[in-house]
């Protein structure tokens, strides 16, 4: 969705200015980073709830804290929902209405023309898509739950250059709740630097998350469809923010540079990963299945 008409640009002017200021500050910090600057995107995570009708259409959608979101983002979500069709949820062989949580990654970047392009980059639909203040019920025995998730150490070398970012991990959990394998799928950075610095930050954040994740433990499903699987793969986004840094609040844009993505052979690729909330646990292959494109152009 390209914001190009005069009326559209005027209506979204406040948040466009916010992005421009952020880009300017990043450019000043980065120095010689032109090859990376063109990759910068603005993003925000939008959470909410929707009701999926028996035919797979969306009969109701509510975003959290709607009053905090830019008008352009609300318009984008409201338009997209009319096109969504989900795989119907069957209960005893009959399609039913289903209420589900959702998290949407909205991304925007400036075009050469000076207009701003805004779109839905990824989305996750399922009970794991909780708002920041919510937590999955610790008594939910149908899914993988955290028993001990020690936060990884912030790499000293990354701290020296003010590095920040999110590591998207995939973790394989054995029947006893210990980690049998772990892999980094992607590292998105929230700072800008030259190629060498960006490569170093991705490596340091990824390695720190890998080292710590090997010692995590989980409570595994004992009831429901996943109980007899014997092993489970889960996605866990890990946020690295240096002490004292105050992240943008809900409904505010944050700059980031997406990293390359590669899934391990034992975990199916999932384009929804970037819409997953840091610290959450997302079983691979779960969540509601969207049959139509996330956004129609």
Number of C-alpha atoms within 10 A of each C-alpha: 14 16 16 14 9 8 10 13 16 12 14 16 14 12 17 20 11 13 21 14 12 14 20 11 11 19 17 11 14 17 11 14 19 14 10 15 19 12 13 20 21 21 23 22 22 23 26 19 21 19 17 24 19 18 15 21 18 20 16 13 17 15 19 16 12 16 10 12 18 18 15 20 21 16 10 16 20 14 13 17 17 13 14 18 19 18 16 21 19 12 9 7 7 9 15 16 18 17 17 19 22 27 26 25 21 23 21 23 22 19 11 7 7 9 15 17 14 20 22 21 17 20 23 27 25 18 16 23 27 21 17 12 5 9 11 15 8 12 8 14 16 14 23 23 23 16 14 13 14 11 15 18 12 19 18 12 13 22 15 9 12 16 26 22 23 24 26 24 23 28 29 22 24 18 17 13 20 20 20 16 16 20 21 23 21 22 26 22 24 21 22 29 23 15 13 9 16 21 13 14 25 21 14 18 28 24 17 17 26 20 13 14 25 17 13 18 19 18 19 25 22 15 12 11 10 18 17 11 12 12 17 23 23 20 24 22 25 22 22 24 18 17 8 6 9 8 10 11 11 16 20 17 24 20 22 21 21 17 17 9 13 11 15 14 7 12 18 11 15 14 12 16 22 25 24 26 24 16 15 20 22 26 20 18 14 15 18 19 16 16 12 12 11 19 18 12 8
